[in-house]
Amino acid sequence: MLEVIVQNGKDAELASKYGADRLEVVSAISEGGLRQVMVQ
């Protein structure tokens, strides 16, 4: 299983294209990332 952290729709599309099984959407990545939602 490959889980990828993404910040926006473009990141999510690329992660999916390259085989991500799960996405974790975060904001403020420069501050360590704030988790918003888990998408499967």
N, C-alpha and C positions, 0 to 999 in steps of 0.2 A: 504494500500500500504506500502511495506517495501523497503526502500532504504538503501543500504549498501555501505560503503566506502571500496574500495579494492586497493591493491598496485600491484598486479600481477595476473597472470593467475590462480594460485592455489587458491588464495583468492576468485577470481571470481567463480571458479568451486564450492567451498564450499558454498559461498553465494547463488548461484543458487540452489544447492542441498537442502539447508535448507530454501528455500522459498522467496528469494529476488525477488522483482518485478523489481527493477532498481538498477544499479550499478554506482557508481561514482569512476572513476579511478584517484588516486592521487599519487604524489611522495613527497618525503621529509616530511613524516608524522611527524617526530620528530620536524619539524619546523612549524608545524601547517597545513601541507598539501598543496600542489600546485595542483590545479585542472587541469586535462588534457582533459578529454572527458566524456560526459555523454552517457551511453549505456542503451537502453530500450529493 
